[in-house]
Amino acid sequence: MTTLTSSPVAPLLERLFADADSVTVPAMTAFAALPVAERGRLLSSKTEYREIYAQLKDAAIPVSRQTGTLLYMLARSAKARVIVEFGTSFGISTLHLAAALRDNGGGQLITTEFEPSKARRARDNLAAGGLLDLVDIREGDALETLRTGLPEQIDLLLLDGAKGLYWDVLRLLEPRLRPGALVIADNADYCPEYVAQVRAPDGGYLSAPLPDDVELSVKCG
Ligand SMILES: C[S@@+](CC[C@H](N)C(=O)[O-])C[C@H]1O[C@@H](n2cnc3c(N)ncnc32)[C@H](O)[C@@H]1O
């Protein structure tokens, strides 16, 4: 048994994913009704992300179930002890990563969210999952909250906040990524600049697309 697949985390995640599937958030419906190109433009924007995510503050918009399981598996196989996450929301991905830390023998997960009500929900969910002791939820814009107070070495980074900022956040954290560190970017289709950078020959990463629009990269040593 693992922390991910046993109680209290497994039934909690089942409920959170089911809620995310069924709860109709009006802003989400309005957003989904926009033309694809406009949705892409807004999601990739480096300047309009605050407004968009404020409208989506009642929506969990989590990673897929498969991506959640993948996150747990990657963090376990990398024996990760230090994880950073950009984009907490209600803490669904955070629960997967924190469960892996627990099963790795402990560690530290720093995650960041600028919507206060979402950060509160994530804290409640992590407490319900018995994993809050491993997680530091930093409230505010990632470009500020991840600027200071980080451990020397990061083993794994999940990028799942504003898509237009993926490359900026990676650049901010790059000096602390250990050789072989994993970087997982969700919704990679919305950040072509980021994908081009991590796939660039001699760019310092090996990178490949995975199902569910995930880009997996490894920091070369
Ligand atoms: C797709 S959701 C994250 C879902 C979460 N990773 C999960 O799987 O449960 C993106 C979240 O990032 C937050 N966010 C977006 N840009 C941010 C930024 N610059 N700093 C902090 N949080 C941000 C949004 O408010 C939103 O809750």
The ligand as an SDF file (V2000), in Angstrom:
LIG
                    3D

 27 29  0  0  0  0  0  0  0  0999 V2000
   -4.5280   24.8040  -13.3040 C   0  0  0  0  0  0  0  0  0  0  0  0
   -4.6730   25.4510  -11.6980 S   0  0  0  0  0  0  0  0  0  0  0  0
   -3.6110   24.4060  -10.7370 C   0  0  0  0  0  0  0  0  0  0  0  0
   -4.1970   23.0590  -10.4910 C   0  0  0  0  0  0  0  0  0  0  0  0
   -3.4070   22.2440   -9.4720 C   0  0  0  0  0  0  0  0  0  0  0  0
   -2.0190   22.1390   -9.8510 N   0  0  0  0  0  0  0  0  0  0  0  0
   -4.0130   20.8600   -9.3560 C   0  0  0  0  0  0  0  0  0  0  0  0
   -3.6940   20.0040  -10.1950 O   0  0  0  0  0  0  0  0  0  0  0  0
   -4.8110   20.6400   -8.4470 O   0  0  0  0  0  0  0  0  0  0  0  0
   -3.6720   26.8950  -11.7980 C   0  0  0  0  0  0  0  0  0  0  0  0
   -3.6330   27.6560  -10.4900 C   0  0  0  0  0  0  0  0  0  0  0  0
   -2.5230   28.5350  -10.5140 O   0  0  0  0  0  0  0  0  0  0  0  0
   -2.8630   29.7590   -9.9140 C   0  0  0  0  0  0  0  0  0  0  0  0
   -1.9400   30.7440  -10.4870 N   0  0  0  0  0  0  0  0  0  0  0  0
   -1.8800   31.1390  -11.7800 C   0  0  0  0  0  0  0  0  0  0  0  0
   -0.8730   31.9930  -11.9610 N   0  0  0  0  0  0  0  0  0  0  0  0
   -0.2710   32.1590  -10.7520 C   0  0  0  0  0  0  0  0  0  0  0  0
    0.8310   32.9310  -10.3060 C   0  0  0  0  0  0  0  0  0  0  0  0
    1.4980   33.7300  -11.1350 N   0  0  0  0  0  0  0  0  0  0  0  0
    1.2020   32.8310   -9.0200 N   0  0  0  0  0  0  0  0  0  0  0  0
    0.5060   32.0330   -8.1510 C   0  0  0  0  0  0  0  0  0  0  0  0
   -0.5560   31.2940   -8.5170 N   0  0  0  0  0  0  0  0  0  0  0  0
   -0.9420   31.3450   -9.8050 C   0  0  0  0  0  0  0  0  0  0  0  0
   -4.3200   29.9590  -10.2960 C   0  0  0  0  0  0  0  0  0  0  0  0
   -5.0060   30.8120   -9.4080 O   0  0  0  0  0  0  0  0  0  0  0  0
   -4.8550   28.5340  -10.2870 C   0  0  0  0  0  0  0  0  0  0  0  0
   -5.4390   28.2070   -9.0430 O   0  0  0  0  0  0  0  0  0  0  0  0
  1  2  1  0
  2  3  1  0
  2 10  1  0
  3  4  1  0
  4  5  1  0
  5  6  1  0
  5  7  1  0
  7  8  2  0
  7  9  1  0
 10 11  1  0
 11 12  1  0
 11 26  1  0
 12 13  1  0
 13 14  1  0
 13 24  1  0
 14 15  1  0
 14 23  1  0
 15 16  2  0
 16 17  1  0
 17 18  1  0
 17 23  2  0
 18 19  1  0
 18 20  2  0
 20 21  1  0
 21 22  2  0
 22 23  1  0
 24 25  1  0
 24 26  1  0
 26 27  1  0
M  CHG  2   2   1   9  -1
M  END
$$$$
